[in-house]
Amino acid sequence: MRWDDLFADLEAQAYAAGIAQRAGEVDERTRGEVGTLGVHERLRGALDAPLRLRLAGGLTLAATLRRVGPDWLLLDEGGGREAVVVLAAVLGVRGLGRHSTTPDTGGVVESRLGLRHAVRGIARDRLPCRLHLADASTLDATIDRVGADFVEVATHGAGEPRRRQDVREVELLPFTALVAVRRTL
């Protein structure tokens, strides 16, 4: 009987050691996989989630994440308001769940459409917008042109459509100056 107890104890110890070893391997693999994730994959796992973003220039946005591009995010602020946020201007994100996507699993179109393409869509619609800049200033304007690394905007009154007689100035803004573009209509 003493031998049976001894072997039962040894088997229990071996079983517990095996479980601990497997748990350690799983933890190590998980850390390794997390180490390959980029911001894109982490954020793509939060699509349709309400988030709070802290952005350059002191701007904070509470919105639902709708799309993640290679260098931009599309946020739904509710009430028909959307914002295109420059990914490089994101200082922090709150509200993320535990899920991420795996690297290189984004859609082909999504992975190829950069900030230039997203802003070009806003320019095509000719809608007035508010541009939030890295220096914490804002411009109420309509985007006239989109270059490879800049936008040209016609500034005018907030929420007003672009009319030649109401344009105050035309200004060129490098993408590096942009934090977010929010439609105002």
C-alpha positions as CSV (number, residue, x, y, z in Angstrom):
1,M,0.0,0.0,0.0
2,R,2.9,2.4,0.7
3,W,4.2,1.7,-2.7
4,D,0.9,2.6,-4.3
5,D,0.8,5.9,-2.4
6,L,4.4,6.7,-3.5
7,F,3.8,6.0,-7.2
8,A,0.5,7.9,-7.1
9,D,2.4,10.9,-5.6
10,L,5.1,10.6,-8.2
11,E,2.6,10.5,-11.0
12,A,0.8,13.5,-9.6
13,Q,4.0,15.4,-9.4
14,A,4.9,14.5,-13.0
15,Y,1.5,15.5,-14.2
16,A,1.7,18.9,-12.4
17,A,5.2,19.5,-13.8
18,G,3.9,18.7,-17.3
19,I,1.1,21.2,-16.9
20,A,3.4,23.8,-15.6
21,Q,5.8,23.2,-18.5
22,R,3.0,23.5,-21.1
23,A,1.7,26.7,-19.4
24,G,5.2,28.1,-19.6
25,E,5.5,27.2,-23.3
26,V,2.1,28.8,-24.0
27,D,3.1,32.0,-22.1
28,E,6.4,32.1,-24.0
29,R,4.7,31.6,-27.4
30,T,2.1,34.2,-26.6
31,R,4.8,36.7,-25.7
32,G,6.6,35.9,-28.9
33,E,3.4,36.4,-31.0
34,V,2.5,39.7,-29.3
35,G,6.1,40.8,-30.1
36,T,5.3,40.5,-33.8
37,L,2.2,42.7,-33.6
38,G,2.1,46.2,-34.9
39,V,-0.3,49.0,-34.0
40,H,-2.3,48.1,-37.1
41,E,-3.0,44.6,-36.0
42,R,-3.8,45.6,-32.5
43,L,-6.2,48.3,-33.6
44,R,-7.8,46.1,-36.3
45,G,-8.8,43.7,-33.5
46,A,-10.9,46.7,-32.1
47,L,-13.0,47.4,-35.2
48,D,-16.5,48.6,-34.2
49,A,-15.4,49.1,-30.6
50,P,-15.9,52.4,-28.8
51,L,-12.5,53.9,-28.1
52,R,-11.0,57.0,-26.6
53,L,-8.0,58.4,-28.5
54,R,-5.4,60.8,-27.1
55,L,-3.9,62.7,-30.1
56,A,-1.1,65.2,-30.7
57,G,-2.1,68.8,-30.2
58,G,-4.2,68.0,-27.1
59,L,-7.1,66.6,-29.0
60,T,-9.1,63.7,-27.5
61,L,-11.7,61.8,-29.5
62,A,-14.3,59.3,-28.2
63,A,-15.6,57.4,-31.1
64,T,-16.1,54.0,-32.7
65,L,-13.3,52.6,-34.8
66,R,-14.5,51.8,-38.3
67,R,-11.4,51.3,-40.4
68,V,-7.7,51.0,-40.0
69,G,-5.5,52.0,-42.9
70,P,-1.7,51.8,-43.1
71,D,-1.3,55.3,-41.7
72,W,-4.8,56.4,-40.8
73,L,-7.9,55.5,-38.8
74,L,-11.6,56.2,-39.6
75,L,-13.7,57.0,-36.5
76,D,-17.4,57.3,-36.2
77,E,-18.2,60.0,-33.7
78,G,-22.0,59.4,-33.9
79,G,-24.6,61.7,-35.3
80,G,-23.2,61.2,-38.8
81,R,-19.9,62.7,-37.9
82,E,-16.7,61.0,-38.9
83,A,-13.0,61.7,-38.4
84,V,-9.9,60.6,-40.3
85,V,-7.1,60.4,-37.8
86,V,-3.4,60.3,-38.7
87,L,-2.0,57.2,-37.1
88,A,1.3,59.0,-36.4
89,A,-0.6,61.5,-34.3
90,V,-2.1,58.9,-31.9
91,L,-0.5,59.2,-28.5
92,G,-2.7,56.7,-26.7
93,V,-5.8,54.5,-27.1
94,R,-8.2,53.5,-24.3
95,G,-10.9,50.9,-24.5
96,L,-9.1,48.2,-26.4
97,G,-10.2,44.7,-25.7
98,R,-7.9,41.7,-25.6
99,H,-8.2,40.8,-29.3
100,S,-5.7,41.6,-32.1
101,T,-5.5,40.4,-35.6
102,T,-2.5,38.6,-36.9
103,P,0.1,40.3,-39.0
104,D,-0.6,40.7,-42.7
105,T,-4.2,39.8,-42.4
106,G,-5.6,43.2,-43.4
107,G,-7.5,43.4,-46.7
108,V,-5.6,44.1,-49.9
109,V,-7.5,47.4,-50.4
110,E,-7.2,48.4,-46.8
111,S,-3.4,47.8,-46.7
112,R,-2.8,49.9,-49.9
113,L,-5.0,52.9,-49.2
114,G,-2.9,55.4,-47.4
115,L,-3.8,58.8,-45.8
116,R,-3.5,60.4,-49.2
117,H,-6.4,58.2,-50.5
118,A,-8.6,58.7,-47.4
119,V,-8.2,62.5,-47.6
120,R,-8.7,62.5,-51.3
121,G,-12.1,61.0,-50.7
122,I,-13.0,63.9,-48.5
123,A,-11.7,66.4,-51.1
124,R,-13.8,64.7,-53.8
125,D,-17.0,65.2,-51.7
126,R,-16.1,69.0,-51.4
127,L,-17.5,69.0,-47.9
128,P,-16.4,71.6,-45.3
129,C,-14.2,70.1,-42.6
130,R,-12.3,71.0,-39.5
131,L,-8.6,70.2,-39.7
132,H,-6.9,69.6,-36.3
133,L,-3.2,70.4,-36.5
134,A,-0.2,69.2,-34.5
135,D,0.3,72.6,-33.0
136,A,-3.2,72.4,-31.4
137,S,-4.7,74.8,-33.9
138,T,-7.7,74.1,-36.1
139,L,-8.7,75.3,-39.6
140,D,-12.2,75.3,-41.0
141,A,-11.7,74.7,-44.6
142,T,-12.5,72.6,-47.7
143,I,-9.8,70.4,-49.1
144,D,-9.0,71.6,-52.6
145,R,-6.0,69.4,-53.6
146,V,-4.2,66.4,-52.2
147,G,-0.6,65.8,-53.1
148,A,1.7,63.0,-52.2
149,D,2.5,64.4,-48.8
150,F,0.4,67.5,-48.5
151,V,-3.1,69.0,-48.8
152,E,-4.1,72.4,-50.0
153,V,-7.1,73.8,-48.2
154,A,-9.4,76.8,-48.8
155,T,-10.2,78.4,-45.4
156,H,-13.7,79.8,-44.8
157,G,-16.3,80.0,-42.0
158,A,-17.0,77.0,-39.9
159,G,-19.6,74.7,-41.4
160,E,-20.0,76.8,-44.5
161,P,-19.7,75.4,-48.0
162,R,-16.8,76.6,-50.1
163,R,-17.8,79.6,-52.1
164,R,-15.2,81.6,-54.0
165,Q,-16.2,84.9,-52.3
166,D,-16.1,83.3,-48.8
167,V,-12.6,81.9,-49.2
168,R,-10.2,83.7,-46.8
169,E,-7.0,82.0,-47.8
170,V,-5.5,78.9,-49.5
171,E,-3.0,77.1,-47.4
172,L,-0.7,74.2,-48.0
173,L,-0.4,71.7,-45.1
174,P,2.1,68.9,-45.0
175,F,0.6,65.6,-43.8
176,T,3.0,65.8,-40.9
177,A,1.1,68.8,-39.6
178,L,-2.3,66.9,-39.6
179,V,-3.8,65.2,-36.6
180,A,-7.4,64.7,-37.7
181,V,-9.8,65.8,-40.4
182,R,-13.4,66.0,-39.3
183,R,-16.3,66.7,-41.6
184,T,-18.5,69.5,-40.3
185,L,-21.6,68.8,-42.4
